[in-house]
Amino acid sequence: MSENTQSPRKPRVAVVFGGRSSEHAISVVTAGAVLKAIDRTKYDVLPIGITREGRWALTADAPERMAIAERALPDVAQLAESETGGVVLPVDPASREVVHLAPSESGSLPRALGEVDVVFPMLHGPYGEDGTLQGLLELSGIPYVGAGVLASAVGQDKEYMKRVFVSYGLPVGPYEVIRPREWDRNPAEARKKIVEFAADHGWPLFVKPARGGSSVGITKVDDLSGLDDAVEEARRYDPKIIVEALVRGREIECGVLEFEDGPRASVPAEIPPVTDHDFYDFEAKYIDSASGLVPAPIGAEATAEVQRLAVAAYDAVSCEGLVRADFFLTEDGDFVINEINTMPGFTPISMYPRMWQESGVSYPELVDRLIQAALTRSTGLR
């Protein structure tokens, strides 16, 4: 009887990126870095891009084409294979077979792309980081990296994120929410609500889309004259907006990563004040690459406290895998949590990987740890 010398199949990782949100390009950049870092001797990789219109497409495995080049942002449409068919995940949990559909006019049959063992969803913002994709993967029975449906949804909605934090005793800054029907039906009353908030907490205010990220759609408003334009800018990205008071303090970030014995916090980082921008906005983060200080020079006691709060925020929202928690360190020495990101920026120069690099976990090790954690975690209620 001959010995079977066939080597076992490597786990197959589908890296899904792009998407319909305003953070499409940043998702592409993030996915390019992850594709470059995945150990190809250990995993097979299937890159799947989601266009701005929501079509799933098989894309080139070309990390070098997925970076910001000369201030130009990448796009899934530039990476999709020339044929215009789509990619379909299975809807039967008994099968993990991914199928590539040929264009309808071609008359060709669907082409099986093989089974997928885990999805690495490198999407930011709505239709990807907000629980929608996670729900699809739960229905499909495919394990995935990162937070589940509920944690993703809460982590994307700044209002409910803050409500959860408050219920767990975590300190948050003053805020006010304007729901879609409030502004649509009676903008004068909604405006009055914001003005009264400003009377209590002072100008400037930050007007933000309630369910967005990467500082897209955010405006710093110094007085009443700029309020309406700021609201309309935020509503371009989300009909629900959140208005936050200025919290005077240093911007401190801390990463959380799940280990075998539970979540641990990284060394924190500090985002110094930016000199060429009003605040740490999209261009400062991604175009001009404003850099943070890692580790943050805040002393041992403050470091231990922000690490404790970061893990507490991770647990409060029932996160899994990873989180970046963002704080303000006030002049009184107190921490105020601003938000968490359940799928933070993930390029090698992004703050989350840099904090873990400084904590002893290299970028390739970080990617591998997240994939391994997802492979050992089943879908469904847990």
Backbone torsions as a table, in degrees:
resi	resn	phi	psi	omega
1	MET	NA	123.1	-175.7
2	SER	-76.1	145.2	-179.3
3	GLU	-79.0	135.1	178.4
4	ASN	-78.2	110.8	-176.7
5	THR	-99.4	7.3	-178.5
6	GLN	-66.8	127.2	-177.8
7	SER	-73.7	148.8	180.0
8	PRO	-64.6	151.5	-179.8
9	ARG	-71.0	136.0	176.9
10	LYS	-73.3	145.7	174.7
11	PRO	-57.5	140.5	-177.6
12	ARG	-105.3	125.1	-177.2
13	VAL	-109.2	120.6	172.2
14	ALA	-93.2	115.4	176.0
15	VAL	-92.9	112.8	-175.3
16	VAL	-106.7	131.1	-172.8
17	PHE	-152.2	173.5	-179.5
18	GLY	94.0	-120.2	173.9
19	GLY	98.4	177.7	-171.4
20	ARG	-91.2	-1.3	-175.4
21	SER	-85.1	171.6	177.4
22	SER	-68.3	-10.4	179.5
23	GLU	-97.7	21.5	-178.2
24	HIS	-51.0	-53.5	-174.4
25	ALA	-64.3	-40.2	179.8
26	ILE	-65.2	-34.8	175.6
27	SER	-62.1	-41.1	178.6
28	VAL	-63.5	-44.6	179.0
29	VAL	-59.9	-45.7	-179.7
30	THR	-61.2	-46.4	-178.7
31	ALA	-63.6	-36.4	178.6
32	GLY	-60.9	-41.0	178.7
33	ALA	-66.2	-40.0	179.2
34	VAL	-67.4	-42.6	178.1
35	LEU	-59.0	-39.1	179.9
36	LYS	-68.4	-30.3	-173.6
37	ALA	-89.6	-21.7	-176.3
38	ILE	-64.2	133.2	-179.6
39	ASP	-72.2	106.2	-176.4
40	ARG	-74.1	-14.3	173.7
41	THR	-77.8	-15.4	-175.9
42	LYS	-108.1	-29.8	-176.0
43	TYR	-133.1	147.2	163.0
44	ASP	-89.1	148.2	-173.9
45	VAL	-127.5	136.6	176.4
46	LEU	-125.1	106.1	178.6
47	PRO	-82.0	126.9	179.1
48	ILE	-127.5	119.6	178.1
49	GLY	-101.9	144.7	174.4
50	ILE	-109.7	121.4	-177.7
51	THR	-69.8	170.2	178.1
52	ARG	-63.4	-21.2	178.1
53	GLU	-89.1	-8.7	177.1
54	GLY	101.0	6.7	178.8
55	ARG	-82.6	133.0	176.2
56	TRP	-84.2	129.7	-174.3
57	ALA	-135.7	143.1	171.2
58	LEU	-73.4	129.9	-175.0
59	THR	-120.3	166.2	174.9
60	ALA	-66.5	142.4	174.9
61	ASP	-88.0	77.4	-169.3
62	ALA	-136.0	76.1	-177.9
63	PRO	-55.3	-32.0	-177.8
64	GLU	-66.5	-18.3	178.7
65	ARG	-96.6	7.3	-172.8
66	MET	-113.4	16.8	-178.8
67	ALA	-104.3	164.8	172.7
68	ILE	-76.1	121.5	-177.3
69	ALA	-122.6	119.6	179.1
70	GLU	51.5	46.1	177.4
71	ARG	67.8	7.0	177.2
72	ALA	-92.4	132.2	-177.3
73	LEU	-91.0	139.0	180.0
74	PRO	-75.8	164.8	-175.5
75	ASP	-146.2	142.9	179.2
76	VAL	-58.5	-35.9	-179.0
77	ALA	-57.6	-27.9	179.3
78	GLN	-77.8	-16.4	-174.8
79	LEU	-107.9	-16.9	-176.0
80	ALA	-64.7	145.8	176.3
81	GLU	-61.3	153.7	-172.3
82	SER	-59.4	-35.5	178.5
83	GLU	-70.9	147.1	-168.4
84	THR	-99.1	10.7	177.9
85	GLY	-68.0	166.8	-177.6
86	GLY	-107.4	171.0	176.6
87	VAL	-109.1	136.6	-175.9
88	VAL	-125.3	130.0	173.3
89	LEU	-82.6	156.7	177.2
90	PRO	-69.9	150.5	173.8
91	VAL	-105.4	0.8	179.4
92	ASP	-105.7	114.8	-179.2
93	PRO	-59.3	-16.5	178.4
94	ALA	-77.6	-10.6	-178.8
95	SER	-129.9	138.9	175.5
96	ARG	-116.5	25.7	-177.8
97	GLU	-77.8	121.4	176.3
98	VAL	-93.6	137.6	-174.0
99	VAL	-120.6	139.4	174.7
100	HIS	-104.4	119.5	-179.0
101	LEU	-89.5	129.7	176.2
102	ALA	-74.9	157.6	175.0
103	PRO	-54.7	139.5	-174.9
104	SER	-58.1	-34.0	-176.5
105	GLU	-76.9	-12.9	-177.4
106	SER	-77.4	-24.3	-177.9
107	GLY	75.5	4.4	-178.7
108	SER	-80.0	154.1	179.1
109	LEU	-80.1	155.1	174.4
110	PRO	-57.7	147.9	-178.3
111	ARG	-114.4	124.0	178.8
112	ALA	-71.4	132.6	178.4
113	LEU	-101.9	2.3	179.8
114	GLY	95.4	173.1	-178.2
115	GLU	-81.1	149.8	175.7
116	VAL	-113.5	131.4	-178.1
117	ASP	-93.1	-28.6	-178.8
118	VAL	-157.2	146.1	175.8
119	VAL	-109.0	133.5	173.5
120	PHE	-105.9	95.6	-174.6
121	PRO	-83.3	99.5	-177.8
122	MET	-93.0	43.2	-179.5
123	LEU	-100.8	144.8	177.7
124	HIS	-118.6	141.1	174.3
125	GLY	85.3	-166.7	-178.6
126	PRO	-58.9	153.9	179.5
127	TYR	64.7	29.4	178.5
128	GLY	-173.0	-48.7	-178.7
129	GLU	-100.9	-0.4	-170.1
130	ASP	-104.5	13.5	178.6
131	GLY	99.5	-14.0	-178.8
132	THR	-68.7	-50.6	177.6
133	LEU	-65.3	-39.1	-180.0
134	GLN	-61.5	-38.0	176.4
135	GLY	-64.0	-41.0	177.3
136	LEU	-61.6	-42.7	-179.6
137	LEU	-68.5	-34.6	174.6
138	GLU	-62.4	-45.0	178.3
139	LEU	-62.1	-35.3	-178.8
140	SER	-80.5	-13.1	179.9
141	GLY	73.3	25.1	-178.4
142	ILE	-104.3	122.9	177.0
143	PRO	-61.3	153.4	-177.6
144	TYR	-148.8	158.0	179.2
145	VAL	-78.5	137.5	169.7
146	GLY	98.9	-168.4	-172.5
147	ALA	-64.8	153.5	177.5
148	GLY	-79.8	-167.5	-173.1
149	VAL	-62.5	-53.7	-175.9
150	LEU	-64.9	-49.4	-177.8
151	ALA	-62.1	-37.8	178.6
152	SER	-64.6	-44.1	-179.1
153	ALA	-64.8	-44.8	179.9
154	VAL	-66.4	-41.5	-179.5
155	GLY	-66.3	-21.1	179.8
156	GLN	-87.8	-26.5	-175.5
157	ASP	-98.7	107.0	-173.5
158	LYS	-61.1	-31.2	178.6
159	GLU	-65.6	-54.7	-175.0
160	TYR	-72.6	-27.7	172.4
161	MET	-58.5	-48.1	-179.2
162	LYS	-66.3	-37.2	178.0
163	ARG	-61.7	-40.5	177.5
164	VAL	-65.8	-44.8	179.0
165	PHE	-57.2	-45.7	-179.4
166	VAL	-61.4	-40.4	-179.1
167	SER	-65.4	-22.9	178.0
168	TYR	-99.1	9.5	176.0
169	GLY	79.1	16.6	178.4
170	LEU	-87.1	138.8	-175.3
171	PRO	-77.0	126.9	176.3
172	VAL	-123.0	158.5	177.9
173	GLY	-81.8	166.3	179.1
174	PRO	-64.5	140.9	179.0
175	TYR	-152.0	161.9	175.7
176	GLU	-139.4	143.7	-178.4
177	VAL	-114.1	134.9	173.4
178	ILE	-115.2	112.0	-177.8
179	ARG	-81.0	159.1	-175.1
180	PRO	-52.4	-46.1	-175.9
181	ARG	-68.7	-26.6	178.9
182	GLU	-64.1	-48.6	-179.1
183	TRP	-73.0	-36.7	-178.8
184	ASP	-67.1	-42.1	-173.2
185	ARG	-87.0	-35.9	-175.6
186	ASN	-150.0	75.9	-177.2
187	PRO	-61.1	-30.9	179.4
188	ALA	-63.1	-41.5	179.1
189	GLU	-69.3	-38.7	178.3
190	ALA	-66.0	-39.3	177.9
191	ARG	-63.5	-41.4	178.4
192	LYS	-60.5	-39.5	178.8
193	LYS	-59.9	-41.8	179.9
194	ILE	-70.2	-40.7	-179.9
195	VAL	-62.7	-40.6	177.3
196	GLU	-65.0	-35.8	176.1
197	PHE	-63.5	-43.2	178.5
198	ALA	-64.6	-35.1	178.1
199	ALA	-63.7	-33.5	-179.6
200	ASP	-79.2	-35.6	-169.7
201	HIS	-119.2	-8.1	176.1
202	GLY	87.2	160.2	171.6
203	TRP	-91.9	156.5	0.2
204	PRO	-78.6	163.9	172.0
205	LEU	-117.0	158.2	173.6
206	PHE	-113.1	119.7	179.6
207	VAL	-101.9	123.1	-171.0
208	LYS	-133.1	151.4	163.7
209	PRO	-63.3	135.0	-176.6
210	ALA	-68.3	-27.5	-176.9
211	ARG	-127.4	75.1	-179.2
212	GLY	-153.0	-178.7	-179.2
213	GLY	-158.6	-175.4	-179.6
214	SER	57.4	22.2	179.0
215	SER	63.1	17.6	178.0
216	VAL	-74.4	132.9	177.1
217	GLY	81.0	6.7	-178.3
218	ILE	-92.9	137.8	176.9
219	THR	-130.1	134.8	170.9
220	LYS	-87.5	121.5	-174.4
221	VAL	-111.3	120.0	-175.7
222	ASP	-88.8	-23.1	179.4
223	ASP	-161.6	179.5	-174.1
224	LEU	-60.0	-30.0	-174.7
225	SER	-62.8	-27.6	-178.2
226	GLY	-97.4	3.4	-171.0
227	LEU	-68.0	-49.6	-175.4
228	ASP	-61.5	-41.7	179.1
229	ASP	-64.3	-38.3	179.5
230	ALA	-65.8	-41.2	178.0
231	VAL	-62.8	-45.2	-179.6
232	GLU	-65.0	-36.2	177.3
233	GLU	-63.9	-44.8	178.4
234	ALA	-64.5	-38.8	-178.2
235	ARG	-71.5	-13.3	172.0
236	ARG	-62.6	-27.2	-175.0
237	TYR	-109.0	-21.9	179.7
238	ASP	-161.0	127.0	179.0
239	PRO	-66.2	-19.0	174.4
240	LYS	-98.7	131.3	-179.7
241	ILE	-120.6	158.6	175.6
242	ILE	-125.3	136.8	179.5
243	VAL	-113.1	124.5	-176.5
244	GLU	-118.5	140.7	174.0
245	ALA	-75.2	153.0	175.1
246	LEU	-67.4	126.7	172.6
247	VAL	-104.9	113.8	-176.9
248	ARG	-79.4	119.0	-179.6
249	GLY	171.0	177.9	179.2
250	ARG	-83.9	141.8	179.7
251	GLU	-87.4	118.2	-177.3
252	ILE	-122.5	134.9	177.6
253	GLU	-120.7	153.5	179.5
254	CYS	-146.8	134.0	179.1
255	GLY	-93.4	146.7	174.2
256	VAL	-123.6	135.3	-179.7
257	LEU	-135.5	138.3	-178.5
258	GLU	-85.7	126.6	175.1
259	PHE	-110.3	177.5	-178.7
260	GLU	-59.4	-32.5	-178.0
261	ASP	-96.3	9.8	177.9
262	GLY	120.9	179.5	-177.9
263	PRO	-73.0	142.3	175.5
264	ARG	-128.3	154.4	179.7
265	ALA	-101.4	145.9	176.5
266	SER	-81.9	176.6	166.3
267	VAL	-64.8	146.0	179.5
268	PRO	-79.9	166.6	175.0
269	ALA	-125.5	158.2	174.7
270	GLU	-119.1	136.3	173.8
271	ILE	-98.3	106.2	-178.5
272	PRO	-67.3	157.3	176.2
273	PRO	-57.0	135.2	179.1
274	VAL	-86.4	140.3	-175.0
275	THR	-94.5	-24.8	-175.6
276	ASP	-101.1	6.3	-178.7
277	HIS	-137.9	157.0	179.0
278	ASP	-65.0	-34.8	178.3
279	PHE	-158.4	-175.9	-176.3
280	TYR	-78.1	76.2	-173.3
281	ASP	-93.0	-172.1	-175.2
282	PHE	-57.7	-48.1	-177.0
283	GLU	-65.7	-38.7	178.1
284	ALA	-62.5	-38.9	-177.5
285	LYS	-71.9	-46.7	-165.3
286	TYR	-114.2	-31.1	-177.6
287	ILE	-90.3	-50.4	-179.6
288	ASP	-90.9	-4.9	173.0
289	SER	53.0	49.3	174.2
290	ALA	-57.6	131.4	-170.7
291	SER	-106.3	145.3	177.7
292	GLY	-94.7	169.6	178.0
293	LEU	-98.6	122.1	-179.4
294	VAL	-129.7	118.6	-1.5
295	PRO	-78.4	162.2	178.8
296	ALA	-68.6	132.9	-179.9
297	PRO	-82.3	72.5	-175.5
298	ILE	-120.6	0.6	178.3
299	GLY	89.4	160.4	-173.6
300	ALA	-65.9	-41.1	-176.4
301	GLU	-66.9	-45.6	179.0
302	ALA	-67.1	-36.0	177.8
303	THR	-61.5	-47.0	179.2
304	ALA	-61.5	-37.3	-178.4
305	GLU	-70.4	-43.6	-179.6
306	VAL	-68.8	-31.9	175.2
307	GLN	-65.7	-40.5	177.7
308	ARG	-63.2	-45.2	-179.0
309	LEU	-66.2	-35.8	179.4
310	ALA	-63.9	-44.4	177.7
311	VAL	-67.2	-36.7	178.1
312	ALA	-63.8	-39.5	177.6
313	ALA	-66.6	-41.3	176.4
314	TYR	-57.3	-46.3	-179.9
315	ASP	-70.5	-37.4	-177.3
316	ALA	-60.4	-38.0	-177.8
317	VAL	-91.8	0.6	-178.7
318	SER	60.6	45.2	-179.4
319	CYS	-73.9	165.3	176.2
320	GLU	-140.5	144.3	174.1
321	GLY	84.7	-69.6	-172.7
322	LEU	-158.2	159.7	175.1
323	VAL	-162.4	145.9	164.8
324	ARG	-112.0	126.6	-179.4
325	ALA	-108.5	132.7	-175.6
326	ASP	-112.6	133.1	-174.2
327	PHE	-132.3	163.8	163.7
328	PHE	-113.0	135.6	173.4
329	LEU	-103.9	107.5	-173.0
330	THR	-75.3	169.0	179.3
331	GLU	-64.1	-22.1	178.0
332	ASP	-82.1	-1.8	180.0
333	GLY	85.7	13.4	179.3
334	ASP	-100.2	149.5	176.3
335	PHE	-98.1	137.6	173.3
336	VAL	-121.8	125.0	-179.4
337	ILE	-82.4	131.5	179.0
338	ASN	-91.3	-53.7	-180.0
339	GLU	-167.8	171.3	169.3
340	ILE	-119.3	156.9	173.4
341	ASN	-122.6	115.1	-177.2
342	THR	-76.6	-19.9	170.5
343	MET	-135.9	82.3	-175.0
344	PRO	-70.9	168.2	173.0
345	GLY	-52.2	138.6	-167.0
346	PHE	-133.1	20.0	173.1
347	THR	-74.8	161.4	-179.2
348	PRO	-58.0	-23.9	179.7
349	ILE	-96.6	-0.1	176.8
350	SER	-68.9	157.3	-173.6
351	MET	-65.8	-39.4	-177.0
352	TYR	-60.3	-54.6	177.7
353	PRO	-62.4	-34.5	179.8
354	ARG	-64.7	-39.3	178.6
355	MET	-64.7	-38.6	179.5
356	TRP	-75.5	-31.8	173.8
357	GLN	-58.4	-44.6	179.1
358	GLU	-68.8	-22.0	179.1
359	SER	-91.3	2.7	175.1
360	GLY	100.9	8.8	178.8
361	VAL	-117.0	111.3	-177.7
362	SER	-69.7	165.8	-178.9
363	TYR	-59.6	-50.2	177.3
364	PRO	-60.7	-37.7	177.7
365	GLU	-64.7	-37.7	179.3
366	LEU	-63.3	-47.4	178.3
367	VAL	-60.7	-45.1	-178.6
368	ASP	-64.4	-41.5	-179.2
369	ARG	-62.6	-40.1	-179.8
370	LEU	-67.2	-40.5	178.4
371	ILE	-65.3	-45.5	-179.5
372	GLN	-62.8	-40.0	178.5
373	ALA	-63.1	-40.1	179.3
374	ALA	-67.3	-38.3	-179.7
375	LEU	-64.3	-30.4	-177.8
376	THR	-92.6	-1.6	-178.1
377	ARG	-109.4	124.6	-178.3
378	SER	-78.3	161.2	172.3
379	THR	-82.7	176.5	-179.5
380	GLY	92.8	-175.6	-178.1
381	LEU	-63.6	134.8	-179.3
382	ARG	-156.0	NA	NA
